[in-house]
Amino acid sequence: MKARAEETFQPEVGADISTFLNLLKKSPADLVVGWALAPDGPKVVAYRVRGTNANALIASYVAAVRASHPGLRSAKSVFAGRDVTVTSGLTPERGYLYAKDDVLYATSTRHTPGPQLRQLLAELP
């Protein structure tokens, strides 16, 4: 995967960032966002919020999405040995949220078929 900061990116399961940060009791200065795209494969967005933890990131992100999309469903699962929150109900695709320490990673089945998803998750920290 190559990081391509010059390209625009919209995650399939996008939270309102203000709501996300408010739920975490953090300011925009605490947030760093990056994404990576593969030419014909996965894309992943990473949200680093300084001073948070994995559980708070996932809970706040899902709550922020639900604030504007009450139909969002989420369930815990394990992929590639990682605890992942799987979201559904907004599009035909599923979203996959994985967090470690103060970084939340998000991808979806639109851009990441099953075998690539497992490989992608296995490569994350």
C-alpha positions in Angstrom: 0.0 0.0 0.0 1.1 3.5 -0.7 0.1 6.6 1.2 -1.2 9.2 -1.2 -2.1 12.3 0.8 -2.9 14.3 -2.3 -6.0 12.2 -3.1 -9.3 12.8 -1.4 -10.9 10.0 0.6 -14.3 9.3 2.2 -14.6 6.3 4.4 -17.8 4.2 3.8 -18.6 4.4 7.5 -17.7 8.0 8.3 -18.4 9.6 11.7 -19.0 13.3 12.3 -15.6 14.2 13.5 -16.8 16.9 15.8 -19.2 14.5 17.6 -16.4 11.8 17.7 -14.0 14.2 19.4 -16.7 15.6 21.7 -17.5 12.1 22.9 -13.8 11.5 23.6 -13.6 14.9 25.3 -10.8 15.9 22.9 -10.1 18.8 20.6 -9.1 18.9 16.9 -5.5 19.5 18.0 -5.5 16.0 19.5 -6.5 14.4 16.1 -4.2 13.2 13.3 -5.9 11.5 10.3 -4.1 9.5 7.5 -5.1 7.0 4.9 -3.5 4.6 2.5 -4.9 3.3 -0.8 -3.8 0.3 -2.9 -4.3 0.7 -6.6 -6.9 -2.1 -6.9 -7.4 -3.2 -3.4 -7.7 -2.1 0.2 -8.0 1.4 1.5 -7.7 2.2 5.2 -8.1 5.3 7.2 -6.4 5.8 10.5 -7.5 8.2 13.2 -5.0 8.9 16.0 -6.4 10.7 19.0 -3.8 11.5 21.5 -4.6 10.6 25.1 -7.3 7.9 24.3 -7.4 4.2 24.2 -8.7 1.5 21.8 -12.0 0.8 23.5 -12.9 4.5 23.8 -12.0 5.1 20.2 -14.3 2.4 18.8 -17.2 3.2 21.2 -17.0 6.9 20.4 -16.7 6.4 16.6 -19.7 4.0 16.5 -21.7 6.4 18.7 -20.8 9.3 16.4 -21.9 7.4 13.3 -25.1 6.4 15.0 -25.9 10.0 15.9 -26.6 10.8 12.3 -27.3 7.2 11.1 -29.4 5.4 13.7 -29.7 2.3 11.5 -26.0 1.4 12.0 -25.5 -2.0 13.5 -22.2 -3.1 15.1 -20.9 -6.4 16.4 -17.6 -7.7 17.7 -15.7 -10.3 15.8 -12.2 -11.7 15.4 -10.3 -11.5 12.1 -6.6 -12.4 11.7 -6.4 -12.8 15.5 -7.6 -9.2 16.0 -10.6 -7.9 17.9 -12.6 -6.1 15.2 -15.9 -4.2 15.3 -18.0 -5.0 12.2 -20.5 -2.3 11.2 -23.4 -2.8 8.8 -26.8 -1.3 7.9 -25.8 1.8 6.0 -24.6 0.4 2.7 -24.4 -3.1 1.2 -20.8 -3.2 2.4 -19.6 -3.9 5.9 -17.2 -1.6 7.8 -14.3 -3.0 9.9 -13.0 -1.0 12.8 -9.8 -2.0 14.6 -8.0 0.0 17.3 -4.7 -0.3 19.1 -3.6 2.2 21.7 -4.6 5.6 20.5 -5.2 4.8 16.8 -8.4 3.6 15.1 -8.2 1.9 11.7 -11.3 1.7 9.4 -11.8 -0.2 6.2 -14.7 -1.8 4.3 -15.6 -4.7 2.2 -16.1 -2.4 -0.8 -12.4 -2.1 -1.1 -11.1 -5.0 0.8 -12.2 -8.6 -0.1 -12.0 -11.2 2.6 -8.5 -12.6 2.1 -7.1 -9.0 1.7 -9.0 -7.9 4.8 -7.3 -10.6 6.8 -3.9 -9.8 5.4 -4.5 -6.1 6.0 -5.5 -6.6 9.6 -2.6 -9.0 10.2 -0.2 -6.2 9.0 -1.5 -3.5 11.3 0.3 -2.9 14.6 
